[in-house]
Amino acid sequence: MADEKKITRYKRNHGEWCFYEYKPKKWVARKQFGRKENGKPNIKALYSNSASEVKKKAKIMILCFALMVT
């Protein structure tokens, strides 16, 4: 036990996307955009075959939301 290294997990900042591999060769990006009227979290998920594609889709989605707000 003393020889094992402790693995520290990366803690995301508030408002960051969560990227993870859902199935082999299937990647997901998830983010919470506030809450719905009924109090449940408003979570958006993006799916793709590679991590780089999911990150591109997430950037595009952020830009689209920024344009809608302004």
C-alpha atoms as a printed R data frame, in Angstrom:
   type eleno elety resid chain resno       x      y       z
1  ATOM     1    CA   MET     A     1   0.000  0.000   0.000
2  ATOM     2    CA   ALA     A     2   2.782  2.453   0.804
3  ATOM     3    CA   ASP     A     3   4.335  1.871  -2.635
4  ATOM     4    CA   GLU     A     4   1.181  2.827  -4.558
5  ATOM     5    CA   LYS     A     5   0.977  6.344  -5.943
6  ATOM     6    CA   LYS     A     6  -2.179  8.272  -5.261
7  ATOM     7    CA   ILE     A     7  -3.919  9.314  -8.459
8  ATOM     8    CA   THR     A     8  -5.372 12.797  -8.219
9  ATOM     9    CA   ARG     A     9  -8.358 13.596 -10.382
10 ATOM    10    CA   TYR     A    10  -8.663 16.812 -12.323
11 ATOM    11    CA   LYS     A    11 -11.300 19.098 -10.807
12 ATOM    12    CA   ARG     A    12 -13.142 21.140 -13.412
13 ATOM    13    CA   ASN     A    13 -13.813 24.800 -12.857
14 ATOM    14    CA   HIS     A    14 -17.370 26.101 -12.779
15 ATOM    15    CA   GLY     A    15 -18.866 26.119 -16.264
16 ATOM    16    CA   GLU     A    16 -16.376 23.806 -17.962
17 ATOM    17    CA   TRP     A    17 -17.280 20.920 -20.220
18 ATOM    18    CA   CYS     A    18 -16.919 17.315 -19.064
19 ATOM    19    CA   PHE     A    19 -15.256 15.103 -21.718
20 ATOM    20    CA   TYR     A    20 -15.202 11.325 -21.399
21 ATOM    21    CA   GLU     A    21 -15.246  8.142 -23.482
22 ATOM    22    CA   TYR     A    22 -18.744  6.633 -23.386
23 ATOM    23    CA   LYS     A    23 -18.119  3.401 -25.312
24 ATOM    24    CA   PRO     A    24 -15.073  2.303 -27.246
25 ATOM    25    CA   LYS     A    25 -14.541  5.033 -29.856
26 ATOM    26    CA   LYS     A    26 -17.553  7.077 -28.675
27 ATOM    27    CA   TRP     A    27 -16.879 10.365 -26.877
28 ATOM    28    CA   VAL     A    28 -19.251 12.606 -24.922
29 ATOM    29    CA   ALA     A    29 -19.088 16.246 -23.874
30 ATOM    30    CA   ARG     A    30 -21.567 17.358 -21.187
31 ATOM    31    CA   LYS     A    31 -22.267 20.728 -19.619
32 ATOM    32    CA   GLN     A    32 -24.948 22.151 -17.373
33 ATOM    33    CA   PHE     A    33 -26.571 25.352 -18.627
34 ATOM    34    CA   GLY     A    34 -28.465 26.523 -15.562
35 ATOM    35    CA   ARG     A    35 -31.748 24.994 -14.485
36 ATOM    36    CA   LYS     A    36 -35.114 24.362 -16.121
37 ATOM    37    CA   GLU     A    37 -38.362 25.897 -14.859
38 ATOM    38    CA   ASN     A    38 -39.146 22.738 -12.859
39 ATOM    39    CA   GLY     A    39 -35.793 22.931 -11.017
40 ATOM    40    CA   LYS     A    40 -34.039 20.088 -12.835
41 ATOM    41    CA   PRO     A    41 -30.559 20.749 -14.265
42 ATOM    42    CA   ASN     A    42 -30.448 21.770 -17.936
43 ATOM    43    CA   ILE     A    43 -27.684 19.473 -19.226
44 ATOM    44    CA   LYS     A    44 -26.602 19.403 -22.868
45 ATOM    45    CA   ALA     A    45 -24.632 16.447 -24.242
46 ATOM    46    CA   LEU     A    46 -22.687 16.172 -27.496
47 ATOM    47    CA   TYR     A    47 -21.581 12.846 -28.996
48 ATOM    48    CA   SER     A    48 -18.892 12.003 -31.555
49 ATOM    49    CA   ASN     A    49 -16.457  9.292 -32.625
50 ATOM    50    CA   SER     A    50 -13.316 11.111 -31.471
51 ATOM    51    CA   ALA     A    51 -12.324 13.413 -28.637
52 ATOM    52    CA   SER     A    52 -11.142 16.134 -30.998
53 ATOM    53    CA   GLU     A    53 -14.501 16.200 -32.832
54 ATOM    54    CA   VAL     A    54 -16.404 16.491 -29.562
55 ATOM    55    CA   LYS     A    55 -14.190 19.388 -28.452
56 ATOM    56    CA   LYS     A    56 -14.811 21.163 -31.766
57 ATOM    57    CA   LYS     A    57 -18.570 20.696 -31.376
58 ATOM    58    CA   ALA     A    58 -18.388 22.074 -27.829
59 ATOM    59    CA   LYS     A    59 -16.561 25.197 -29.024
60 ATOM    60    CA   ILE     A    60 -19.169 25.729 -31.757
61 ATOM    61    CA   MET     A    61 -21.991 25.308 -29.246
62 ATOM    62    CA   ILE     A    62 -20.405 27.907 -26.938
63 ATOM    63    CA   LEU     A    63 -20.175 30.365 -29.825
64 ATOM    64    CA   CYS     A    64 -23.815 29.744 -30.777
65 ATOM    65    CA   PHE     A    65 -24.985 30.391 -27.206
66 ATOM    66    CA   ALA     A    66 -22.868 33.543 -27.046
67 ATOM    67    CA   LEU     A    67 -24.494 34.847 -30.236
68 ATOM    68    CA   MET     A    68 -27.983 34.038 -28.918
69 ATOM    69    CA   VAL     A    69 -27.376 35.928 -25.662
70 ATOM    70    CA   THR     A    70 -26.061 39.094 -27.327
